[in-house]
């Protein structure tokens, strides 16, 4: 079973020069803190809305 043809010369010398300073830091945008959300809706209203959302998906 073949996976198609390829040029073996493309498989040679696959050394890639990289600079670690150009990479992405995984924890660069971590945030510690709190989120406050004010709503005029009651807990029951919010739960009803959540139920409606779950029913439609």
C-alpha positions as CSV (number, residue, x, y, z in Angstrom):
1,X,0.0,0.0,0.0
2,X,1.6,3.2,-1.1
3,X,1.2,6.7,0.2
4,X,2.1,8.5,-3.0
5,X,5.4,9.2,-4.5
6,X,7.9,11.7,-3.1
7,X,11.3,13.0,-3.9
8,X,13.8,11.4,-1.5
9,X,16.1,14.4,-1.9
10,X,13.5,16.5,0.0
11,X,14.0,14.3,3.0
12,X,17.7,15.2,3.4
13,X,19.2,18.0,5.5
14,X,16.1,19.0,7.5
15,X,18.0,21.0,10.0
16,X,16.1,24.1,10.9
17,X,17.7,27.0,12.8
18,X,15.5,28.4,15.5
19,X,15.7,31.1,18.0
20,X,14.1,30.4,21.3
21,X,13.5,34.1,21.9
22,X,11.0,34.1,19.0
23,X,8.9,31.4,20.6
24,X,5.7,31.7,22.6
25,X,5.8,31.5,26.3
26,X,3.0,29.3,27.5
27,X,2.4,31.3,30.7
28,X,3.0,34.7,29.2
29,X,-0.6,35.8,29.6
30,X,-1.6,34.0,32.9
31,X,-3.7,36.1,35.1
32,X,-4.5,35.7,38.8
33,X,-7.4,37.5,40.2
34,X,-11.2,37.7,40.4
35,X,-14.0,38.4,38.1
36,X,-17.1,40.1,39.2
37,X,-20.3,40.0,37.3
38,X,-23.3,42.1,38.2
39,X,-26.8,41.2,37.0
40,X,-30.3,42.3,37.7
41,X,-31.5,38.8,37.1
42,X,-32.4,36.5,40.0
43,X,-30.8,33.1,40.4
44,X,-34.0,31.4,39.3
45,X,-34.1,33.5,36.1
46,X,-30.5,32.7,35.3
47,X,-31.1,29.0,35.9
48,X,-34.2,29.1,33.6
49,X,-32.1,30.8,30.9
50,X,-29.4,28.1,31.3
51,X,-32.0,25.5,31.0
52,X,-33.3,27.1,27.8
53,X,-29.8,27.3,26.4
54,X,-29.2,23.6,27.1
55,X,-32.5,22.6,25.5
56,X,-31.7,24.4,22.3
57,X,-28.3,22.8,21.8
